[in-house]
């Protein structure tokens, strides 16, 4: 990763272009969502009301807060204790560009952390560890409904096997270091440097998945994503659905897994399609399912993006001040 400075990213045409891209993406997403049933969405917002919206957003804040606690633990394991308020601003700023096709948000996180002595391989390892831990947590949450959806059992079992294999590979420090030495001795300098950086990220990530941090990270992730699952259930309840908490949790977690596996920015499209299909399969009328899907994504993904933009603007002001 090149040695960018924060003020080079947060000022001038680059920052304005990024903000414009996010704004246009948000408008496009909302317009496309409302095109399929804007009246139902408006009616759903009215039924949920201010109190219901506030509760859903509060549960999303629980998600972000617990994930930040885990993020701080990862950084501490890697030997860095970044001042919590500053680290929180950096962490939230990473949400600002979640929906972009390139990982700009994570790049900005790494750039800011570099100013606190965190190397790029270390910050990227924390990012990788967070997302892998999220994936494990959502897999566990999805497992609560597997007995109701036998067709989902095989994919979830395959994913669980792949994750277990990945966790084992992360702990093979000697093998990874041996590969690193061979690459440095026998490969061209540019390829060796690229491979070395990748192995450094994997080695740092392995430190984040040793006991007891492995269990702590999973527990924090399950509670964090479970909070958003409860928000989804609560919205469905306010819209008159009789879905059980178990079913709602499965639908939310499984849809998030589909979004993660789609490799689309923010899971856009994959999450919505999966959630809509599962709701309809569970007897929810399509207009109501569309409205619920739009509402929960506004209260989770787009709320995070909005907070990220605020954090980025604060960072830009700080850099310029």
C-alpha positions as CSV (number, residue, x, y, z in Angstrom):
1,X,0.0,0.0,0.0
2,X,1.4,3.4,-0.9
3,X,2.4,5.9,1.8
4,X,-0.7,8.1,1.6
5,X,-1.2,10.9,4.1
6,X,-4.6,11.5,5.6
7,X,-4.8,15.1,4.4
8,X,-4.1,14.0,0.8
9,X,-7.1,11.8,0.9
10,X,-9.5,13.9,2.9
11,X,-9.1,17.1,0.9
12,X,-9.5,18.2,-2.7
13,X,-11.2,16.5,-5.5
14,X,-10.6,13.0,-4.3
15,X,-12.6,13.3,-1.2
16,X,-15.4,15.2,-3.0
17,X,-15.5,12.5,-5.6
18,X,-15.7,9.8,-3.0
19,X,-18.5,11.6,-1.2
20,X,-20.4,12.1,-4.5
21,X,-20.1,8.5,-5.4
22,X,-21.5,7.4,-2.0
23,X,-24.3,9.9,-2.3
24,X,-25.2,8.8,-5.8
25,X,-25.1,5.1,-4.7
26,X,-27.4,5.9,-1.8
27,X,-29.9,7.8,-4.1
28,X,-29.7,5.0,-6.6
29,X,-30.3,2.3,-4.0
30,X,-33.2,4.1,-2.5
31,X,-34.8,4.9,-5.8
32,X,-34.5,1.3,-7.0
33,X,-35.9,0.0,-3.8
34,X,-38.9,2.4,-3.8
35,X,-39.5,1.7,-7.5
36,X,-40.7,-1.8,-6.6
37,X,-43.3,-0.5,-4.1
38,X,-42.7,3.0,-2.7
39,X,-46.2,3.2,-1.2
40,X,-45.6,0.1,0.9
41,X,-42.3,1.4,2.1
42,X,-43.7,4.7,3.1
43,X,-46.6,3.0,4.9
44,X,-44.1,0.7,6.6
45,X,-42.1,3.6,7.8
46,X,-45.2,5.2,9.2
47,X,-46.1,1.9,11.0
48,X,-42.7,1.5,12.5
49,X,-42.8,5.1,13.7
50,X,-40.1,7.2,15.4
51,X,-39.9,5.0,18.5
52,X,-39.5,1.8,16.4
53,X,-36.9,3.5,14.3
54,X,-35.0,4.7,17.3
55,X,-35.0,1.2,18.8
56,X,-33.7,-0.3,15.5
57,X,-31.0,2.3,15.2
58,X,-30.0,1.7,18.9
59,X,-29.6,-2.0,18.2
60,X,-27.4,-1.2,15.2
61,X,-25.3,1.0,17.5
62,X,-24.9,-2.0,19.9
63,X,-23.6,-3.9,16.8
64,X,-21.1,-1.2,16.0
65,X,-20.0,-0.7,19.6
66,X,-19.3,-4.4,20.3
67,X,-17.5,-4.8,17.0
68,X,-15.3,-1.8,18.0
69,X,-14.5,-3.4,21.3
70,X,-13.3,-6.5,19.4
71,X,-11.4,-4.2,17.0
72,X,-9.5,-2.7,19.9
73,X,-8.7,-6.1,21.3
74,X,-7.3,-7.1,17.9
75,X,-5.1,-4.0,17.8
76,X,-3.9,-4.6,21.4
77,X,-3.0,-8.2,20.5
78,X,-0.9,-6.8,17.7
79,X,0.9,-4.6,20.1
80,X,-0.9,-1.3,19.6
81,X,-3.1,0.6,22.1
82,X,-4.7,3.4,20.1
83,X,-6.5,6.0,22.2
84,X,-10.1,4.8,22.3
85,X,-11.9,8.0,21.1
86,X,-9.4,8.4,18.2
87,X,-9.6,4.7,17.3
88,X,-13.4,4.9,17.4
89,X,-13.4,7.8,14.9
90,X,-11.0,5.9,12.6
91,X,-13.1,2.7,12.9
92,X,-16.4,4.4,12.2
93,X,-14.8,6.3,9.3
94,X,-14.2,2.9,7.6
95,X,-18.0,2.5,7.3
96,X,-18.2,5.6,5.1
97,X,-17.1,3.8,1.9
98,X,-18.5,0.3,2.6
99,X,-20.6,0.5,-0.5
100,X,-17.8,1.3,-2.9
101,X,-16.5,-1.4,-5.3
102,X,-13.0,-1.0,-3.9
103,X,-12.0,-1.2,-0.2
104,X,-11.5,2.6,0.2
105,X,-12.9,2.6,3.7
106,X,-10.5,0.0,4.9
107,X,-7.6,1.8,3.1
108,X,-8.5,5.0,5.0
109,X,-8.6,3.1,8.3
110,X,-5.1,1.8,7.6
111,X,-3.8,5.2,6.6
112,X,-5.0,6.8,9.8
113,X,-3.7,3.9,11.9
114,X,-0.3,4.3,10.3
115,X,-0.1,7.7,12.0
116,X,-0.4,5.8,15.3
117,X,2.4,3.4,14.5
118,X,0.3,0.5,13.2
119,X,1.8,-0.9,10.0
120,X,-0.3,-1.7,7.0
121,X,0.1,-5.5,7.3
122,X,-1.1,-5.2,11.0
123,X,-4.1,-3.0,10.2
124,X,-5.1,-5.1,7.3
125,X,-4.7,-8.2,9.5
126,X,-7.1,-6.6,12.0
127,X,-9.5,-5.9,9.1
128,X,-9.3,-9.5,7.9
129,X,-9.7,-10.9,11.4
130,X,-12.8,-8.7,12.0
131,X,-14.5,-9.9,8.8
132,X,-13.6,-13.6,9.4
133,X,-14.9,-13.3,12.9
134,X,-18.1,-11.7,11.6
135,X,-18.5,-14.5,9.1
136,X,-18.1,-17.1,11.9
137,X,-20.6,-15.3,14.1
138,X,-23.2,-15.0,11.4
139,X,-22.7,-18.7,10.5
140,X,-23.5,-19.6,14.1
141,X,-26.6,-17.4,14.1
142,X,-27.8,-18.9,10.9
143,X,-27.4,-22.4,12.4
144,X,-30.3,-21.7,14.8
145,X,-32.7,-22.2,11.9
146,X,-31.0,-25.1,10.0
147,X,-33.4,-27.7,11.3
148,X,-36.3,-25.7,9.7
149,X,-34.5,-25.2,6.4
150,X,-32.8,-28.5,5.6
151,X,-31.8,-27.2,2.1
152,X,-29.5,-24.8,3.8
153,X,-27.7,-27.4,5.9
154,X,-25.2,-28.6,3.3
155,X,-24.0,-25.0,2.3
156,X,-23.6,-24.0,5.9
157,X,-21.7,-27.3,6.7
158,X,-19.4,-26.7,3.8
159,X,-18.7,-23.1,4.9
160,X,-18.1,-24.3,8.4
161,X,-15.5,-26.8,7.1
162,X,-13.8,-24.1,5.0
163,X,-13.6,-21.8,8.0
164,X,-12.2,-24.5,10.2
165,X,-9.6,-25.3,7.6
166,X,-8.7,-21.6,7.4
167,X,-8.3,-21.3,11.2
168,X,-6.0,-24.2,11.1
169,X,-3.9,-22.7,8.3
170,X,-3.7,-19.4,10.3
171,X,-1.9,-21.2,13.1
172,X,0.8,-22.9,10.9
173,X,3.4,-20.2,11.8
174,X,6.4,-22.3,10.9
175,X,5.1,-23.3,7.5
176,X,4.1,-19.8,6.7
177,X,7.5,-18.5,7.7
178,X,9.2,-21.2,5.7
179,X,7.2,-20.2,2.6
180,X,8.2,-16.6,3.3
181,X,11.9,-17.5,3.4
182,X,11.7,-19.5,0.2
183,X,9.9,-16.7,-1.6
184,X,12.6,-14.2,-0.6
185,X,15.4,-16.5,-1.7
186,X,14.0,-17.9,-5.0
187,X,11.4,-15.5,-6.4
188,X,11.8,-12.2,-8.2
189,X,12.0,-9.2,-5.9
190,X,8.6,-7.8,-6.7
191,X,6.7,-11.1,-6.5
192,X,8.6,-12.0,-3.3
193,X,7.7,-8.6,-1.7
194,X,4.0,-9.0,-2.6
195,X,4.0,-12.6,-1.2
196,X,5.9,-11.5,1.9
197,X,3.3,-8.8,2.7
198,X,0.5,-11.3,2.3
199,X,2.2,-13.8,4.6
200,X,2.8,-11.0,7.2
201,X,-1.0,-10.3,7.1
202,X,-1.8,-13.9,7.6
203,X,0.7,-14.3,10.5
204,X,-0.6,-11.2,12.2
205,X,-4.2,-12.5,11.7
206,X,-3.3,-15.8,13.3
207,X,-2.4,-14.0,16.5
208,X,-6.0,-12.7,16.6
209,X,-7.5,-16.3,16.4
210,X,-5.7,-17.9,19.3
211,X,-7.4,-18.7,22.5
212,X,-8.9,-16.9,24.4
213,X,-9.3,-14.2,21.8
214,X,-10.9,-16.6,19.3
215,X,-13.8,-17.3,21.7
216,X,-14.0,-13.6,22.8
217,X,-14.2,-12.5,19.2
218,X,-16.9,-15.0,18.3
219,X,-19.0,-14.1,21.4
220,X,-18.8,-10.4,20.7
221,X,-19.7,-11.0,17.1
222,X,-22.7,-13.2,17.9
223,X,-24.1,-10.7,20.3
224,X,-23.3,-7.8,17.9
225,X,-25.0,-9.4,14.9
226,X,-27.7,-10.9,17.0
227,X,-28.6,-7.3,18.0
228,X,-29.3,-6.5,14.4
229,X,-31.2,-9.7,14.0
230,X,-33.4,-8.6,16.9
231,X,-33.9,-5.3,15.1
232,X,-35.0,-7.2,12.0
233,X,-37.4,-9.3,14.1
234,X,-38.8,-6.1,15.8
235,X,-39.4,-4.4,12.5
236,X,-41.2,-7.5,11.2
237,X,-43.3,-7.5,14.4
238,X,-44.3,-3.9,14.0
239,X,-45.3,-4.6,10.4
240,X,-47.7,-7.3,11.6
241,X,-45.7,-10.4,10.8
242,X,-45.9,-13.5,13.0
243,X,-42.3,-14.7,12.3
244,X,-40.7,-16.2,15.3
245,X,-37.4,-14.7,16.6
246,X,-35.6,-17.9,15.6
247,X,-36.8,-17.7,12.0
248,X,-36.1,-13.9,11.8
249,X,-32.6,-14.5,13.1
250,X,-32.0,-17.2,10.5
251,X,-33.3,-15.1,7.7
252,X,-31.2,-12.1,8.7
253,X,-27.9,-14.0,9.3
254,X,-28.2,-16.3,6.3
255,X,-28.9,-13.2,4.1
256,X,-25.8,-11.5,5.5
257,X,-23.8,-14.6,4.7
258,X,-25.1,-14.5,1.1
259,X,-24.1,-10.9,0.8
260,X,-20.6,-11.6,2.2
261,X,-20.1,-14.4,-0.3
262,X,-21.3,-12.3,-3.2
263,X,-18.2,-10.1,-2.7
264,X,-20.4,-7.1,-3.7
265,X,-19.8,-3.9,-1.9
266,X,-21.9,-3.9,1.3
267,X,-23.5,-7.1,0.1
268,X,-25.8,-4.9,-2.0
269,X,-28.2,-7.0,-4.1
270,X,-27.2,-10.4,-2.5
271,X,-28.5,-9.5,0.9
272,X,-31.7,-8.0,-0.4
273,X,-32.5,-10.8,-2.8
274,X,-31.9,-13.5,-0.2
275,X,-33.9,-11.7,2.5
276,X,-36.8,-11.0,0.2
277,X,-36.9,-14.7,-1.0
278,X,-36.8,-16.1,2.5
279,X,-39.5,-13.8,3.7
280,X,-41.8,-14.7,0.9
281,X,-41.1,-18.4,1.5
282,X,-42.2,-17.9,5.1
283,X,-45.6,-16.5,4.0
284,X,-44.8,-12.8,4.1
285,X,-46.6,-10.9,1.4
286,X,-44.1,-9.5,-1.2
287,X,-45.0,-5.8,-0.6
288,X,-44.4,-6.3,3.1
289,X,-41.2,-8.2,2.5
290,X,-39.9,-5.5,0.2
291,X,-40.7,-2.8,2.8
292,X,-39.1,-4.8,5.7
293,X,-36.0,-5.4,3.6
294,X,-35.5,-1.8,2.7
295,X,-36.2,-0.7,6.3
296,X,-33.7,-3.0,7.9
297,X,-31.0,-2.1,5.4
298,X,-31.6,1.6,6.0
299,X,-31.3,1.0,9.8
300,X,-28.1,-1.1,9.5
301,X,-26.0,-0.7,6.3
302,X,-27.0,2.8,5.4
303,X,-27.0,4.1,9.0
304,X,-23.4,2.8,9.2
305,X,-22.5,4.6,6.0
306,X,-24.0,7.9,7.3
307,X,-22.0,7.6,10.5
308,X,-18.9,6.8,8.5
309,X,-19.3,10.0,6.4
310,X,-19.7,12.1,9.6
311,X,-16.6,10.5,11.0
312,X,-14.7,11.2,7.7
313,X,-15.9,14.9,7.7
314,X,-14.7,15.2,11.3
315,X,-11.3,13.7,10.3
316,X,-11.1,16.1,7.3
317,X,-11.8,19.1,9.6
318,X,-9.2,17.9,12.1
319,X,-6.6,17.5,9.4
320,X,-7.3,21.0,8.0
321,X,-7.4,22.5,11.5
